[in-house]
Amino acid sequence: MKKNLQKSGLLLLAMCASITSLSAQGNGVSAIEKANAEIQSYVEPMTQLFYVVCAVIGLIGAIKVYGKWSAGSSDTTRTAASWFGACVFAVVAVTAIRAFFIG
């Protein structure tokens, strides 16, 4: 009889603990959903800002390449390729990060 009472008490304690954890999970889920919505509201403006930064970097690169080309530098093609590669990487990285947060 004493063993059955102890088992019943442990079962009741376990049930109370699981009910408490289930109600706490509901609060956690709503907080995560709220944080997710807030982050998604920042994604579009930040994406546009980073595209503008990429455009400015591209213009700076174009001016540097033009300066080397006008001066007759021998490494103009290498400089142009590195700036072009950097701009392509930046645009692809911004697009991938946007897809990660939106998708």
Secondary structure, DSSP 8 states (H G I E B T S, - for coil): -HHHHHHHHHHHHHHHHHHHHHHHHHHHHHHHHHHHHHHHHHHHHHHHHHHHHHHHHHHHHHHHHHHHHHHT-TTHHHHHHHHHHHHHHHHHHHHHHHHHHH-
